[in-house]
Amino acid sequence: MKITILKGDIIYHESPAKLTAIANGYVIAEKGIVKGVYSALPSEYADVSQNSDIDFLDYTGKLIIPGMTDLHVHAPQYTFRGIGMDQELLTWLDQYTFPEEAKYSDLSYAKRAYRYFTEDLRRGFTTRAVIFATLHKEATIELMDQLEDTGLITYAGKVNMDRNSNPELQEESPNASITATKEWISEIAGKYKRTAPILTPRFIPSCSNELMKQLGRLSKDTGLRIQSHLSENQSEIAWVRELVPQADCYANAYEIFDAIGSEKLPAVMAHCVYSDKREMEILKNHGTFIAHCPSSNMNLTSGIAPVRKFLDAGIPVGLGTDVAAGSSMNMLQTILLTIQASKMYYRLVDQSVKPLTFEEAFYLATEGGGSYFGKVGSFKEGYEFDALVLDDSTMYSMRPFTLRERMERACYNDADVRILAKYVRGTQVYQK
């Protein structure tokens, strides 16, 4: 029986609004599953030096936290992150995103570009992710091959889009798009242990009604989940209203095509900046996860998502970096931006909606998004053991800090934090 024991300053959630912090504690996992967190080492594990089944790592003085989930990121956009941030969504897609993604028809280009993305992902704060590729089958398989090698656990999707794009980045017809998607699914069947396929209509404007219908059917036939975008930008929403006039809101357009998932096959919808009561009702009824992407929403002037309203409505929410509209895959930075965005929503939009606390934003990055993968994102007993070991010792101060304060400072001063080790389902996938 493989047992992993980490010693250090441990922080995790017992509930969404409350952090548990244990200084000089021990988190113990067996076969990749958390057994518990302890202030003193239990007697059955006391003689760690004599038991070959135990890996004991002493990180005294370092922060040990659950791994973080990035619910929405675009792998092919990684190479131009931080560019075009003076544009809004639709113009930015036409000028930057679509020309870049068209290059992934060249497999040699894709291999090199995806290597930059996957290596950064492996070394970063993310332990699990839900990822967009491009519409190119071969390049998507290359991305999944590389993701498997990182040791992270991910969903990755071949994008579907058969209208309203550049000629170089548009599938010929709904049938051509579905045929390529089925071929992709067939070619990767049984190939990976940690990397799973997810159906990926880019968004309603780039997918014809027939294609959306076929993707909805394909999800039911294959048991594959769906990821897409929803209510990100006002111009986009108006466009969807023209394209699907029978829908009473953007989410209803997905619902009409049976492409918004279910509680058994939950979809991920990124953004939801302008989701109203009707849209939230649809999302809750279908068990949809919202990927909140504060960096992207600010960079492209999309708006401020009402995350507190989602949580109060019982809709599951996680965080997404949304590279390249988001300029970094740094999940600590994403926590910070989530707090700042919620404060701006409170101050500028609706003062009856309380800002998120640090505890709540940290929860969204860990267990909130992690729950899309099951019992993930906490050190509670029975959860899969994803963990990060962080060194915050270079954030000098003249006063002592609680563990909660150290973790908060780490998010606000992420440049001064080093990742020493990273575990996914009990396996170490990175060590500094």
DAKAKA-V741824 format. One line per field, one symbol per residue. ss: DSSP state (h for helix, s for strand, l for the rest). Layout:
ss->???
This chain:
ss->llsssssssssssssllsssssssssssssllssssssllllhhhllhhhlllssssssssssssslssssssshhhhhhllllllllhhhhhhhhhhhhhhhhhlhhhhhhhhhhhhhhhhhllsssssssllllhhhhhhhhhhhhhhllssssslssllllllhhhllllhhhhhhhhhhhhhhhllllllssslsssllhhhllhhhhhhhhhhhhhhlllssssslllhhhhhhhhhhllllllhhhhhhhllllsllllslsssslllllhhhhhhhhhlllsssslhhhhhhlllllllhhhhhhllllssslllsllsllllhhhhhhhhhhhhhhhhhhhllllllllhhhhhhhhhhhhhhhhllllllllllsllssssslllllllllllhhhhhhhhhhlhhhlsssssssllsssssl
